[in-house]
Amino acid sequence: MKIKTICCIGAGYVGGPTMAVIASKCPHIKITVVDINADRIAAWNSENFDELPIFEPGLADIVKATRGKNLFFSTDIDKAIDEAEMIFISVNTPTKTYGKGKGMAADLKYIELCARQIARVAKQDKIVVEKSTLPVRTASAIKNILDHVGNGVNFQILSNPEFLAEGTAVQDLLNPDRVLIGGDTSTATGESAVNALVDIYTHWIPKAQILTTNLWSSELSKLTANAFLAQRVSSINAMSEICEKTGADITEVSKAIGMDSRIGPKFLNASVGFGGSCFQKDILNLVYIARSYNLYEVANYWEQVIIMNDHQKNRFSDHIVTTLYNTVSGKKIAFLGWAFKKDTNDTRMSPAIHVADNLLSEQAKIAVFDPKVTSERMYMDIDHLNTRTSEANRAALSVHNNPYEACKNAHAIAILTEWDEFKTYDWTRIYENMQKPAFLFDGRGVLDKKLMEKIGFTYYKIGSGY
């Protein structure tokens, strides 16, 4: 089976970039990305490619080269489903905020809505691909809905989890470590469906890097990958606190252990904590699954990764308060960075949100600068916590388009995102325009400690002792 038409339901951080890259590598396939959010689709169709809803290095160039040729963005979901031979489901699977599993289990209502819409519209056989991060055995639920609600159409379900890191998503898609495809290869139609998706990826990825498994292994592999990565971050952050008490430096420790080939250097940078849409959500989902099978020791083990991450954010904000003579009431604290990591405008679960909320509760005045995150997004993030009124948040938190303005007359600066440009600022100018003593809290370890202290800052780098 050679696929000629693809529909992707969900124009977010996974669906948009993934389909853009497939469109660029498979010009013979017509790809339509659909979403119920008309504003998001309008942004994808913007004539100004700087206004795409997602910022990823290299993405705008790919969209510019493919949009209107074989890549299309639309709100007409039924039409795209009807025309497609293969349908990717790439909608949000947030943590449940209600009912059984509240705060831990994945909320699959959007997945089910997609399945029911596909079943209602489809008139010919379809291959349905899970692209969203899903709990183990979700494929069986999707298959059950499609088989019992559909129009007698034959559906094959595949699992094709994404392993993208925001900020490097385009490169991760162009040069992946591996592509994972799970399906039912015990039947001829199931094997044909798997091969159809394999054929798409082999247009630019060596076949040796495309792994095929059963559905359940594929679904669980995604959760496992994120859990292991998050565990590394929490592990190095746990050691960073010991470093601060003993006089060691976590940067030196990280380098020493990262040179061990059994460990490797990646995800060993101490920070104010991990963020993003996946790590916490997927670990909580894993904890919920373990408990549902009465695997309490397994659940407790993985839950500790989340506990450590929350502790890292809290101790960072606590350290700011303690250092500023146990009060930040009425004091201006400048935040450099709001995105959860550099080279993305994604703020989901960003440590900056939690640190800001803690300091606002201490009656601090916060001034924020981030090169890619809008003020609307920042206010939505802080309002979402429901700690105080929207009016109170806007009175205490200001957003600036210039880093020097954000830092002017500040009592302290906190670096919350590791944007490369922060290293190039005129830190002498920033110091001269601050309240004295001028405190600098580097939650990402991006600046040179000796240089900052030479300028005059009282400098704190996470994981650096004495």
C-alpha positions in Angstrom: 0.0 0.0 0.0 1.4 3.4 -1.1 -0.1 6.2 0.9 -1.1 9.3 -1.2 -3.2 11.3 1.3 -2.7 11.9 5.0 -4.8 13.8 7.6 -3.4 14.8 10.9 -5.9 15.8 13.6 -4.2 18.3 15.9 -2.0 21.2 14.8 0.0 21.5 17.9 3.7 21.0 18.9 3.8 17.5 17.5 1.3 17.5 14.6 2.5 20.7 12.9 6.3 20.0 12.8 5.9 16.3 12.1 3.6 16.8 9.1 5.7 19.6 7.8 8.8 17.4 7.7 6.9 14.5 6.1 5.5 16.8 3.5 9.0 18.1 2.7 10.4 14.5 2.3 7.3 13.0 0.6 6.2 15.6 -2.0 3.9 12.9 -3.6 1.7 12.8 -0.4 -1.0 15.4 0.2 -1.0 16.2 3.9 -3.8 18.2 5.6 -3.4 19.2 9.2 -6.7 20.0 10.9 -7.7 21.5 14.2 -10.9 22.8 15.8 -9.0 25.9 16.9 -9.6 28.3 14.1 -7.0 30.9 15.4 -4.3 28.2 15.4 -5.1 27.2 11.9 -5.1 30.9 10.8 -1.7 31.3 12.4 -0.3 28.3 10.5 -1.7 29.9 7.3 -0.2 33.3 8.1 1.6 35.1 5.3 4.2 36.2 7.9 6.1 33.0 8.7 7.4 34.6 11.9 3.9 34.4 13.2 3.5 30.6 13.0 1.9 29.4 16.3 5.0 27.3 17.1 8.6 28.5 17.1 11.2 25.8 16.3 14.5 26.5 14.5 14.1 25.6 10.9 10.4 25.0 11.0 9.3 28.2 9.2 11.5 27.5 6.2 10.0 24.0 5.8 6.5 25.3 6.1 7.2 28.0 3.6 8.5 25.5 1.1 5.6 23.0 1.4 2.5 25.0 2.4 0.0 25.3 -0.5 1.9 22.6 -2.5 1.3 19.3 -0.6 0.9 20.7 3.0 -2.4 22.3 4.0 -3.9 23.6 7.2 -7.7 23.5 7.7 -10.6 23.5 10.1 -12.6 21.2 7.8 -11.9 18.1 9.8 -14.6 15.9 8.2 -13.4 16.6 4.6 -9.8 15.8 5.6 -10.8 12.5 7.3 -12.9 11.5 4.3 -10.1 12.1 1.8 -7.2 10.5 3.9 -5.9 7.0 3.6 -3.9 7.5 6.8 -5.0 9.5 9.8 -2.6 10.7 12.5 -4.2 11.5 15.9 -2.0 14.2 17.5 -4.4 15.8 20.0 -3.7 16.8 23.6 -3.8 14.2 26.3 -3.6 16.3 29.5 -3.6 15.0 33.0 -7.2 14.5 34.3 -8.5 17.3 36.5 -11.7 15.4 37.6 -13.0 12.1 38.7 -11.1 8.8 39.0 -7.4 9.3 38.4 -7.6 13.1 39.0 -4.2 14.6 39.0 -2.5 11.5 37.6 -4.3 9.6 34.8 -4.3 10.8 31.2 -7.5 12.4 30.1 -8.5 10.6 26.9 -11.7 12.5 26.0 -10.1 14.2 23.0 -8.7 10.9 21.7 -12.2 9.3 22.0 -13.8 12.3 20.3 -11.3 11.8 17.4 -12.1 8.1 17.2 -15.8 8.7 17.1 -15.5 11.4 14.4 -13.3 9.2 12.3 -15.8 6.3 12.7 -18.7 8.6 11.7 -17.1 10.1 8.6 -15.0 7.3 7.2 -16.5 5.4 4.2 -13.3 3.6 3.1 -10.7 1.6 4.9 -8.3 3.7 7.0 -5.0 3.4 8.8 -5.2 5.3 12.1 -1.9 6.3 13.7 -1.6 7.2 17.4 0.9 10.1 17.6 -0.2 11.5 20.9 1.4 10.1 24.1 -1.1 7.6 25.4 -1.4 5.1 28.2 -0.7 1.4 27.4 -3.6 -0.4 25.6 -5.3 2.8 24.4 -5.1 1.4 20.9 -7.6 -1.3 21.9 -10.1 1.3 23.1 -9.7 3.2 19.8 -10.1 0.0 17.8 -13.2 -0.9 19.8 -14.9 2.5 19.1 -14.0 2.4 15.4 -15.2 -1.2 14.9 -18.5 -0.7 16.7 -19.4 2.8 15.7 -18.2 2.9 12.2 -19.8 2.2 8.8 -18.4 -1.3 8.4 -15.1 0.2 7.4 -11.9 -1.7 8.3 -9.5 0.2 10.5 -5.9 -0.7 11.3 -4.5 1.0 14.4 -0.8 1.8 14.6 1.3 3.4 17.4 4.0 5.8 16.3 5.1 7.8 19.3 7.1 11.0 18.9 10.5 11.4 20.6 11.0 15.1 20.0 12.8 17.6 22.2 11.4 21.1 21.8 14.0 23.5 20.5 15.5 20.7 18.3 12.2 19.2 17.0 13.0 19.7 13.3 16.4 18.1 13.6 14.9 15.3 15.7 12.5 14.7 12.9 15.1 14.9 10.1 17.7 12.8 11.9 16.0 10.7 14.6 17.7 8.2 16.8 15.0 5.8 15.8 11.4 5.7 14.6 9.1 3.3 16.5 6.0 1.8 14.9 3.7 -0.6 16.8 1.1 -2.6 15.1 -0.7 -6.0 14.7 1.6 -7.9 12.4 -0.1 -11.2 13.1 -2.5 -10.4 10.3 -1.8 -9.6 6.6 -3.8 -6.3 6.8 -2.0 -5.3 10.0 1.4 -6.0 8.5 0.4 -4.1 5.4 -0.5 -1.1 7.5 2.8 -1.2 9.4 4.7 -1.4 6.1 2.8 1.5 4.7 4.0 3.8 7.5 7.5 2.3 7.3 7.5 3.2 3.6 6.8 6.8 4.4 9.7 7.1 6.8 12.2 5.3 4.5 12.1 8.3 2.2 14.7 9.8 4.5 15.5 7.5 7.3 17.6 4.3 7.0 15.4 1.2 7.5 17.7 -0.1 10.3 16.6 2.9 12.4 12.9 2.0 12.0 11.8 -0.4 14.8 8.6 -2.3 14.6 7.0 -3.8 17.7 3.6 -4.8 19.0 1.2 -2.0 19.9 1.6 -2.3 23.7 5.5 -2.2 23.6 5.3 0.9 21.4 2.9 2.8 23.7 4.9 1.9 26.8 8.2 2.8 25.2 7.2 6.5 24.9 6.3 6.7 28.6 9.4 4.9 29.6 11.7 7.2 27.5 10.3 10.3 29.1 10.4 8.8 32.6 14.1 7.9 32.2 15.0 11.3 30.9 13.1 13.1 33.7 14.7 10.8 36.2 18.2 11.9 35.0 17.2 15.6 35.5 15.8 15.0 39.0 18.9 12.9 39.9 21.4 15.6 38.9 19.2 18.2 40.6 19.2 16.1 43.8 23.0 16.1 43.6 23.1 19.9 43.0 21.7 20.5 46.5 24.4 18.3 48.0 27.0 20.3 46.0 25.7 23.6 47.5 26.1 22.3 51.0 29.5 20.6 50.6 31.4 23.1 48.4 31.3 20.9 45.3 30.3 22.2 41.9 27.6 20.3 40.0 29.0 21.4 36.6 32.3 19.6 37.5 30.4 16.6 38.9 28.2 16.4 35.8 31.3 16.5 33.5 33.1 13.8 35.5 30.2 11.3 35.5 29.1 12.2 31.9 32.5 11.0 30.6 31.6 7.5 31.8 30.4 5.8 28.6 27.8 3.9 30.7 26.2 7.1 31.7 26.8 9.6 29.0 26.6 13.4 29.1 23.1 14.2 28.1 20.4 15.5 30.5 22.9 16.1 33.2 22.7 19.9 33.4 21.4 21.0 36.8 18.6 23.5 36.7 15.7 25.0 38.5 13.7 21.9 37.3 12.2 20.3 34.2 9.1 21.5 32.4 7.3 20.9 29.2 4.1 19.1 28.3 5.4 15.5 28.6 7.7 14.7 31.5 5.4 15.3 34.4 2.3 14.2 32.6 3.8 10.9 31.4 5.4 10.1 34.8 2.1 10.7 36.6 0.4 8.5 34.0 3.0 5.8 34.6 2.4 6.1 38.4 -1.3 5.8 37.9 -0.9 2.7 35.7 1.4 1.1 38.2 -1.0 1.7 41.1 -4.0 0.4 39.0 -2.1 -2.9 38.8 -1.2 -2.8 42.5 2.5 -2.2 41.8 2.9 0.3 44.6 6.7 0.1 44.9 7.0 0.8 41.2 4.6 3.7 41.5 6.4 5.2 44.5 9.7 5.0 42.8 8.6 7.0 39.8 6.6 9.5 41.8 9.7 10.5 43.6 11.0 12.0 40.3 8.1 14.5 40.4 8.5 15.2 44.1 12.2 16.0 43.5 11.4 18.3 40.6 8.8 20.3 42.7 11.3 20.5 45.5 13.9 22.0 43.2 11.6 24.8 42.1 10.5 25.5 45.6 14.0 25.7 47.0 15.0 28.1 44.3 12.3 30.6 45.1 12.9 30.0 48.9 16.6 30.8 48.4 15.8 34.1 46.7 13.6 35.1 49.6 16.2 34.0 52.2 19.0 35.8 50.4 17.1 39.0 50.1 17.0 39.3 53.9 13.9 37.1 54.3 11.6 39.4 52.5 10.8 40.3 48.9 7.7 42.3 49.7 7.6 45.2 47.3 11.0 44.3 45.8 11.4 44.1 42.0 12.7 40.7 40.9 13.6 40.5 37.2 13.0 37.1 35.4 15.1 36.4 32.3 13.2 33.6 30.6 9.7 32.2 30.8 9.8 29.3 28.3 10.5 25.9 29.8 13.7 25.6 27.7 15.6 27.7 25.1 14.6 27.8 21.4 10.9 27.3 22.0 8.0 29.4 22.9 6.3 26.6 24.8 5.7 27.4 28.5 3.7 24.3 29.6 4.8 23.3 33.1 7.7 25.8 32.9 9.6 26.2 36.2 9.3 30.0 35.8 5.6 29.8 36.4 5.9 28.1 39.7 8.8 30.2 40.9 6.9 33.4 39.9 3.8 32.2 41.8 5.8 31.5 44.9 7.4 35.0 44.8 4.1 36.7 44.0 2.7 35.1 47.1 5.6 36.8 49.0 4.3 40.1 47.5 7.3 40.5 45.2 7.0 42.7 42.0 8.1 40.6 39.0 9.3 41.9 35.7 9.7 39.3 32.9 11.6 39.2 29.6 11.6 36.3 27.3 12.6 36.6 23.6 9.8 34.4 22.3 7.0 34.2 24.8 4.1 36.7 24.6 2.7 38.6 27.5 -0.7 37.0 26.8 0.8 33.6 27.3 2.6 34.6 30.5 -0.6 36.0 32.1 -2.6 32.9 31.0 0.0 30.7 32.7 0.0 32.5 36.0 -3.8 32.9 36.0 -4.3 29.2 35.4 -2.9 28.5 38.9 -5.8 30.3 40.4 -3.6 31.5 43.3 -4.9 35.1 43.1 -7.1 37.2 40.9 -6.2 38.0 37.3 -6.1 41.7 38.3 -3.7 41.0 41.2 -1.4 39.1 38.8 -1.3 41.9 36.4 -0.6 44.4 39.1 2.3 42.5 40.4 3.8 41.0 37.2 4.9 43.1 34.3 6.2 41.9 30.9 8.9 43.7 29.0 10.2 43.6 25.4 13.6 44.7 26.5 15.8 42.8 29.0 17.6 46.0 30.2 14.2 47.6 31.0 13.1 44.4 32.8 16.3 44.5 35.0 16.3 48.3 35.6 16.0 49.1 39.4 15.6 45.4 40.2 16.8 44.1 43.6 17.5 40.7 42.0 17.6 38.9 38.7 16.6 35.2 38.2 17.6 33.3 35.1 14.9 30.7 34.4 15.6 29.8 30.8 18.9 29.0 29.2 18.6 31.3 26.2 22.0 31.7 24.5 21.5 35.5 24.2 21.6 35.9 27.9 25.4 35.2 27.8 26.0 38.1 25.5 24.2 40.9 27.5 26.1 43.9 28.8 26.1 42.7 32.4 28.1 45.7 33.6 25.3 48.0 32.3 22.7 45.8 34.0 24.5 45.8 37.3 24.9 49.6 37.2 21.2 50.1 36.9 20.1 47.8 39.7 19.5 48.3 43.4 22.5 47.4 45.5 23.5 44.9 46.6 22.7 43.4 43.2 21.7 39.8 43.4 21.8 37.4 40.5 20.3 33.9 40.8 21.3 31.7 37.9 18.8 28.8 37.7 20.4 27.4 34.6 24.1 27.9 35.2 24.6 29.9 32.0 26.8 32.7 33.2 30.4 32.8 34.4 30.6 33.0 38.2 34.0 34.7 38.4 33.0 37.4 35.8 29.7 38.1 37.5 31.3 38.5 40.9 34.0 40.7 39.4 31.4 43.0 38.0 29.9 43.2 41.5 27.0 40.9 41.6 26.2 38.7 44.6 26.0 35.6 42.4 24.3 32.3 43.0 24.5 29.4 40.5 22.3 26.4 41.2 24.5 23.5 42.3 27.6 25.6 43.1 28.8 25.5 46.7 30.4 28.2 48.9 
